[in-house]
């Protein structure tokens, strides 16, 4: 066996942790374990998963049937796929719009796996991406750099960390993009493309034959400008004209919006020919999702139950959003653009006294007080680390209000004390 100077087996490349996994790994060295009430994970990428005020009772049993022990369909059961299609038709395709059917849906064991399927099916095209954005895109783009060419579309604080549809149209034409991937609402900034601007994105896709890939895992975590719960979810599916041909792919699942991350159930919604190719990729990548989990998920997506869950989610998380934005501001952490979606606050710590004005130092000091945060540098998506620029986000931190409210408050108390002692 050949080893490097660091003792690593040279047969394998060095794979870094993505942001939140790194945070958890470092905290575990200091004794953190999931569910420990003495730790405050203000870096976590999942919502609270327990009972929640106004939400339906948590699903607690999954029964196995004899056929569950066999392989299922690589793209999901017909019943699951049709249920997801009905879910989108009910929320976004009313008023005579052409409806989605099971042929427009692919099901996978989680969102990251669905993204992996999708990236594996892209042809030799230029793929646009923004920064900051979801950390996993970096490696997923990098894996396929021999075939696809990543193209940066930066956002700025001055423009609210959002690219306008007009600017995007210019980039698509100038860079000859074949695809563009974006989390919407955005992880980590919490910013949201919606309404006429989201319709504009879909128009760009249609007019330029550029496939828009919308990662919508936070689509029900929507807040009004005044911090009140949003009126409902946001999805590009609302603005698709031709469900069979418009080059728009929507990716979502039970992970965030229905608070079942451990079920590992995600899906893609798009034109049937794209869905067919994604399913073919699944035959080599993963072999398909669990049939038993899909059967349980049918109940989760029953209209009355689903609406009760997501309505309660917006109400509870809007309250936690407002708490976090207010408390961070009180201790000198600047939130230039309060989140319109997700359960994250993307904030500038540059005004804090040194060394806490550096995100890594802030993270380390927080760990000493059993508080976890995610340094902003992880969201500077840079496939292959080929881009050399000064956009390192060292003064930015992603704070999560995913945990229960009392734990969020405890974490903010400890951060306030930490800053006060500096």
C-alpha positions in Angstrom: 0.0 0.0 0.0 1.3 3.4 -1.0 0.8 6.2 1.5 1.2 10.0 1.4 3.3 12.0 3.7 0.2 12.5 5.9 -0.3 8.7 6.1 -3.3 8.6 3.8 -3.7 5.7 1.4 -2.5 7.2 -1.9 -5.0 5.0 -3.9 -7.8 7.3 -2.7 -8.2 11.0 -3.1 -8.7 13.3 -0.1 -12.4 14.1 0.2 -13.3 17.0 2.5 -16.3 17.1 4.7 -19.1 19.4 3.5 -19.8 22.3 5.8 -22.3 21.0 8.3 -20.8 17.5 8.5 -17.4 19.1 9.3 -19.1 21.1 12.1 -20.6 18.0 13.6 -17.4 16.1 13.3 -15.4 18.8 15.1 -18.1 19.0 17.8 -18.1 15.3 18.4 -14.4 15.5 19.3 -15.6 17.6 22.2 -18.4 15.3 23.3 -21.4 16.3 21.1 -24.0 13.7 20.4 -27.3 14.1 18.5 -30.0 14.9 21.0 -27.8 16.1 23.8 -29.8 19.0 25.3 -26.7 20.7 26.6 -25.5 21.4 23.1 -27.0 24.0 20.8 -26.6 23.1 17.1 -27.1 26.5 15.5 -25.3 25.0 12.5 -27.7 22.1 11.8 -29.1 21.5 8.4 -32.3 19.8 9.5 -35.5 21.2 11.1 -36.7 20.1 14.5 -38.2 16.6 14.0 -40.3 16.2 17.1 -43.9 17.2 18.0 -44.6 20.8 16.9 -47.4 23.2 17.9 -50.3 22.9 15.4 -48.7 20.1 13.4 -50.2 16.6 13.0 -48.8 13.8 15.2 -45.4 12.5 14.1 -45.6 9.3 12.1 -44.1 6.6 14.2 -44.5 3.2 12.5 -43.7 1.7 9.1 -45.1 -1.7 8.4 -43.3 -4.1 6.1 -45.1 -6.2 3.5 -43.6 -9.3 1.8 -42.8 -7.5 -1.4 -40.9 -4.8 0.5 -38.0 -7.2 0.9 -37.5 -7.2 -2.9 -36.0 -4.5 -5.1 -38.6 -1.8 -6.0 -38.9 0.3 -9.2 -35.7 2.4 -9.7 -37.8 5.5 -10.1 -40.3 4.9 -7.4 -43.7 3.2 -7.2 -46.4 4.3 -9.5 -48.6 5.2 -6.5 -45.8 7.4 -4.9 -45.0 9.1 -8.2 -48.7 9.9 -8.9 -49.2 11.2 -5.3 -46.2 13.6 -5.8 -47.6 14.7 -9.1 -51.0 15.3 -7.5 -49.3 17.3 -4.7 -47.8 19.7 -7.3 -51.0 19.9 -9.3 -53.0 20.8 -6.3 -50.6 23.5 -5.1 -49.3 24.9 -8.3 -51.2 23.7 -11.4 -54.8 24.8 -10.9 -56.7 27.0 -13.3 -56.5 24.9 -16.4 -52.8 24.4 -16.4 -51.5 21.1 -17.9 -51.1 18.6 -15.1 -48.2 16.5 -14.0 -48.5 12.7 -14.0 -46.4 9.9 -12.7 -44.3 10.0 -15.8 -43.0 13.4 -14.7 -41.7 12.1 -11.3 -38.6 10.3 -10.2 -38.1 9.2 -6.6 -34.8 8.6 -4.8 -33.5 7.8 -1.3 -33.0 11.5 -0.4 -32.3 14.8 -2.1 -28.5 14.5 -2.4 -28.9 11.2 -4.2 -31.4 12.8 -6.6 -29.0 15.6 -7.2 -26.2 13.0 -7.8 -28.5 11.3 -10.3 -29.2 14.6 -12.0 -25.6 15.7 -12.3 -24.7 12.2 -13.6 -27.1 12.7 -16.5 -25.9 16.1 -17.7 -24.3 16.1 -21.1 -21.1 18.1 -22.0 -22.6 21.5 -21.3 -21.7 24.7 -19.4 -23.5 24.6 -16.0 -24.1 27.8 -14.2 -24.0 28.0 -10.4 -24.1 30.9 -7.9 -22.2 31.7 -4.7 -22.9 31.5 -1.9 -25.0 28.3 -2.3 -25.4 24.8 -1.0 -22.0 23.2 -0.1 -22.7 19.8 -1.8 -22.8 21.4 -5.2 -19.0 21.8 -5.1 -18.1 18.1 -5.1 -21.1 17.2 -7.3 -19.9 19.6 -10.0 -16.3 18.6 -9.5 -17.1 14.9 -10.0 -18.2 15.6 -13.5 -15.7 18.3 -14.5 -14.3 15.9 -17.2 -17.6 16.4 -19.0 -19.4 19.5 -17.8 -17.9 23.0 -17.4 -19.0 24.9 -14.2 -19.6 28.6 -14.7 -19.8 31.0 -11.7 -22.7 33.4 -11.5 -21.8 35.4 -8.3 -24.2 37.2 -6.1 -23.5 40.3 -4.0 -24.8 41.7 -0.7 -25.7 44.9 -2.6 -28.2 42.9 -4.7 -29.5 40.9 -1.8 -27.5 37.8 -2.8 -30.0 37.3 -5.7 -29.4 37.3 -9.5 -32.3 39.0 -11.3 -33.9 37.2 -14.2 -32.7 39.9 -16.6 -29.1 39.4 -15.4 -29.5 35.7 -15.6 -30.7 35.9 -19.2 -27.5 37.8 -20.1 -25.3 35.2 -18.4 -27.1 32.3 -20.1 -26.5 33.9 -23.5 -23.0 35.2 -22.9 -21.7 31.9 -21.3 -23.9 29.7 -23.5 -25.2 27.8 -20.4 -26.9 24.5 -21.0 -28.0 24.3 -17.4 -28.2 26.4 -14.3 -28.5 25.0 -10.7 -29.8 27.0 -7.8 -31.3 26.4 -4.3 -34.5 28.4 -4.0 -35.0 29.5 -1.2 -31.2 29.6 -1.0 -29.1 27.7 1.5 -27.3 29.6 3.1 -28.7 33.1 2.5 -32.4 32.5 2.9 -33.1 34.7 -0.1 -35.9 33.8 -2.4 -36.7 34.1 -6.1 -40.5 34.3 -6.4 -43.4 35.8 -8.3 -42.5 37.6 -11.5 -38.8 37.0 -11.0 -39.3 33.3 -10.7 -41.5 33.4 -13.7 -38.7 35.2 -15.5 -36.2 32.4 -14.6 -38.6 29.9 -16.1 -39.0 32.1 -19.2 -35.2 32.2 -19.6 -35.1 28.4 -19.5 -37.8 28.1 -22.1 -36.5 30.8 -24.4 -32.8 29.9 -24.3 -33.3 26.1 -24.0 -31.3 26.2 -20.8 -32.4 23.6 -18.2 -33.1 25.3 -14.9 -32.5 23.0 -12.0 -34.4 24.3 -8.9 -33.4 22.7 -5.6 -36.6 23.5 -3.7 -36.0 21.7 -0.4 -37.0 24.7 1.6 -40.0 25.6 -0.5 -42.5 25.7 2.4 -40.3 27.7 4.7 -41.6 31.0 3.4 -41.8 34.3 5.3 -43.2 37.8 4.5 -41.1 40.9 4.6 -42.5 41.8 8.0 -41.4 38.4 9.4 -44.9 36.9 9.4 -45.5 33.4 8.0 -45.8 33.3 4.3 -49.1 32.5 2.7 -47.9 29.2 1.2 -45.1 27.5 -0.7 -43.1 28.8 -3.6 -42.1 26.6 -6.6 -41.0 27.1 -10.2 -43.6 24.4 -11.1 -46.2 27.2 -10.9 -44.7 28.9 -14.0 -44.1 25.9 -16.2 -46.3 26.2 -19.3 -45.6 22.8 -20.9 -44.9 20.1 -18.4 -43.7 17.8 -21.1 -41.2 20.1 -22.7 -40.3 23.1 -20.6 -36.6 22.6 -19.5 -37.3 22.9 -15.8 -36.4 20.4 -13.2 -37.7 20.7 -9.6 -36.0 18.7 -6.8 -37.6 18.4 -3.3 -38.6 15.7 -0.7 -39.7 15.0 2.8 -36.4 16.0 4.3 -37.0 19.6 5.2 -40.6 20.6 4.4 -42.2 17.7 6.2 -39.4 17.3 8.8 -38.6 13.6 8.0 -34.9 13.8 7.1 -34.2 10.3 8.3 -36.6 8.8 5.9 -34.3 9.7 3.0 -37.0 10.3 0.4 -36.6 12.9 -2.3 -38.0 13.4 -5.8 -37.5 15.2 -9.1 -40.3 16.8 -11.2 -39.7 17.4 -14.8 -40.3 16.5 -18.5 -40.8 12.7 -19.0 -37.7 12.3 -21.2 -35.5 13.8 -18.5 -37.1 11.7 -15.8 -36.5 8.6 -17.9 -32.8 9.4 -18.2 -32.5 10.1 -14.5 -34.1 6.8 -13.7 -31.7 5.0 -16.0 -28.8 6.6 -14.1 -30.4 5.3 -10.9 -30.0 1.7 -12.2 -26.3 2.1 -11.8 -26.0 4.6 -9.0 -28.4 3.4 -6.3 -30.9 0.8 -7.5 -34.0 2.7 -6.3 -35.7 3.8 -3.1 -37.3 1.8 -0.3 -40.8 0.6 -1.1 -41.8 0.6 2.6 -40.8 4.3 3.1 -42.7 5.3 0.0 -45.9 3.6 1.3 -45.6 5.6 4.5 -44.9 8.8 2.6 -48.2 8.5 0.9 -49.9 9.2 4.2 -47.6 12.2 4.9 -48.7 13.8 1.6 -52.4 13.4 2.1 -53.7 16.9 1.4 -55.2 17.7 4.7 -52.3 16.3 6.7 -49.7 17.9 4.4 -51.3 21.4 4.7 -51.6 21.1 8.4 -47.9 20.3 8.7 -46.6 23.0 6.4 -48.9 25.7 7.8 -47.7 24.9 11.3 -44.2 24.8 10.1 -44.4 28.4 8.7 -45.9 29.7 11.9 -43.4 28.1 14.3 -40.4 28.8 12.1 -41.4 32.4 11.4 -41.4 33.0 15.2 -37.9 31.4 15.5 -36.7 33.5 12.5 -37.7 36.7 14.1 -36.1 35.7 17.4 -32.8 34.9 15.8 -32.7 38.0 13.6 -33.5 40.3 16.5 -31.0 38.6 19.0 -28.1 38.5 16.5 -28.6 42.2 15.7 -28.6 43.0 19.5 -25.1 41.4 19.9 -23.6 43.1 16.9 -24.0 40.4 14.2 -25.3 42.1 11.0 -28.0 40.4 9.0 -28.2 42.6 5.9 -31.0 40.7 4.4 -33.3 38.8 6.8 -34.3 35.4 5.3 -37.4 35.2 3.1 -37.1 31.4 3.3 -35.2 28.4 4.8 -34.4 28.2 8.5 -31.0 30.0 8.2 -29.7 33.5 8.9 -26.7 34.5 6.8 -25.0 37.1 8.8 -21.8 39.3 8.8 -19.7 39.1 11.9 -17.1 41.6 10.5 -18.1 44.2 13.1 -17.3 42.0 16.1 -14.1 42.5 18.0 -11.1 40.3 16.9 -10.7 37.4 16.8 -14.5 36.8 16.7 -14.8 38.7 13.4 -13.3 35.7 11.7 -15.8 32.9 11.1 -13.5 30.1 11.9 -12.4 31.7 15.2 -16.1 32.4 15.9 -16.9 28.7 15.3 -14.0 27.5 17.5 -15.0 29.8 20.4 -18.6 28.7 20.0 -17.6 25.1 20.3 -16.0 25.8 23.7 -19.5 26.9 24.8 -21.2 24.0 23.2 -22.7 26.1 20.4 -22.2 25.1 16.7 -22.3 27.4 13.7 -21.1 27.0 10.1 -18.3 29.3 8.8 -19.3 31.0 5.6 -16.3 29.7 3.5 -18.0 26.4 3.1 -20.7 28.1 0.8 -18.1 29.5 -1.6 -18.8 26.7 -4.1 -15.6 26.3 -6.1 -15.4 23.0 -8.1 -11.9 21.7 -8.2 -10.7 24.7 -6.2 -9.7 26.2 -9.6 -11.2 29.7 -9.0 -8.7 32.1 -7.4 -10.6 35.1 -6.0 -11.2 37.0 -2.8 -14.7 35.8 -2.2 -14.0 33.6 0.8 -16.8 34.7 3.2 -14.5 34.7 6.2 -16.6 37.3 7.9 -19.9 35.5 7.2 -21.6 32.7 9.2 -24.7 30.6 8.6 -26.8 30.4 11.8 -29.6 27.8 11.9 -32.9 28.2 13.7 -33.7 24.6 12.9 -33.6 23.4 16.5 -36.5 23.8 18.9 -37.1 27.4 20.0 -35.8 27.0 23.6 -32.6 25.5 22.3 -32.2 28.3 19.8 -32.6 30.8 22.6 -30.1 29.0 24.8 -27.5 29.0 22.0 -28.1 32.8 21.4 -27.6 33.4 25.1 -24.3 31.6 25.0 -23.1 33.6 21.9 -24.1 36.8 23.6 -22.0 35.9 26.6 -19.1 34.8 24.4 -19.1 38.2 22.6 -19.4 40.1 25.8 -16.3 38.4 27.2 -14.2 39.2 24.2 
